[in-house]
Amino acid sequence: MAWLASKYLLTAAVIVLVSEAAKRSDRLGGFIAALPLVTFMALIWLYLDQQPQAKIANHAWYTFWYVVPTLPMFLAFPWLLPKLGFWPTLLACAAITILCFWLFALALRPFGIQLLP
């Protein structure tokens, strides 16, 4: 139980670090947020939980493919924010991301990459 609690605390600390850094510097906050810290932590947790190397490698493989369709959201958010306000922009960006995931998964399917069941 202590192991699980420490994983939660460390993971939460990364989110707090990003938000606190972003308060002080837009660039620094964005830079830290762009680092694959969550992925690194997930890979470490999987390794320390003695998961097979194939499972750890698959996690990294799918993370790559899932990151690509999130990129349009980062362009849409600053453009939509002054037009719609925060919450509608967040909702619109979630919808954009879901649509991009779906389209990207369809585009990759002919190449044998299955992102959606």
N, C-alpha and C positions, 0 to 999 in steps of 0.2 A: 504494500500500500504506500509506503514511503517513497518507493521508486516512482510510482505513478504520480504522486503529489509533486515530486521534484521535477518530473517531466512537464507537468502543467505549469508550475511556477516559472521554469526557465523559458518555456514557450511564450507565456504571457509577458515575461520581461522583455522579450524581443519586440512585441507589439508596443509596449510602453516606450521602449527605447526609440522606436521609429516615430511615434507621435510626439514625444518630447523633443527629439532632434528637429522635427518639422516645425515646431513652434519657434525655434531659434533660427533655422535656416531652411528655406524651401529646397535649396539644392542639396544640402546635407540630408534632409529627411527623405527626399526622393532617391538619393544615391543609396542610402541604407535600405530603403524599402525595395529597391531594385535588386539588391543583392539576394542571392538565393538562400537566405538564412533559414527559412522554414524548411526548404528542401534539404539543406545540410543537416538540420536537426532531425528531420524525419529519417534520413539515411543513417545517422548515428543511432537514433532510437531503434531502428530495425536491426542494425548490426549488434547493438548491445543486448537486444532481445533475442539474439542468436537466430535470426531469420536466415534462410538460405541465400547464398550470393545471387542466385537467379532472381529471387524476389526483390532484392535490393537493386539489382541492375534494371529489372522491369519498372521499378518505381521511378528511377531516373529517366528511363526511356519514355514512359508515358508523361512524365512531368514536362519534358521538352515539348511534346506534341500538344499538350494542353495549354502551355504558355502562349504559343503562337496566336490562337484566336482571341486571347485577352488583350492583345496590343491595340486594336482599334478603340477599345474603351478608354485608353489613356489619352488618345487624341480627341475623342468625343467629349470627355468630361469637361476640360477647360473651355471648349467651345459652347457647350450647352449650359454651363453653370450660370453665366450672366443672363441668359435668355429664359431659363426655367426656374432657377432657384435650386437649392441644395437637394431636397428630397426628390423632386421630380427628375432631376438630373441623375441622381443615384439610381432611381428606378429605370430610367431610360437606358442608362449604361448597363444595368443588369440585363435588360431585354436585348440590347445590342450584343452583349457577350454571349447570351444563350443562342441567339441567331447565328453568330459567328462560329460558335462551337458546332452547331448542327451542320452548317454549310461546309465547314472545314472537315468534319467527320465524313460527310458525303464525298467531298473532293478526294480524300485520302483512301477511301474504301477500294477503288480500283487498283491501288498500289499494294493492297494486302494489309493495310494498317487499319485495324478495327478499334476506333475510339469509343463508339457507342455500341451497346448490346444489340 
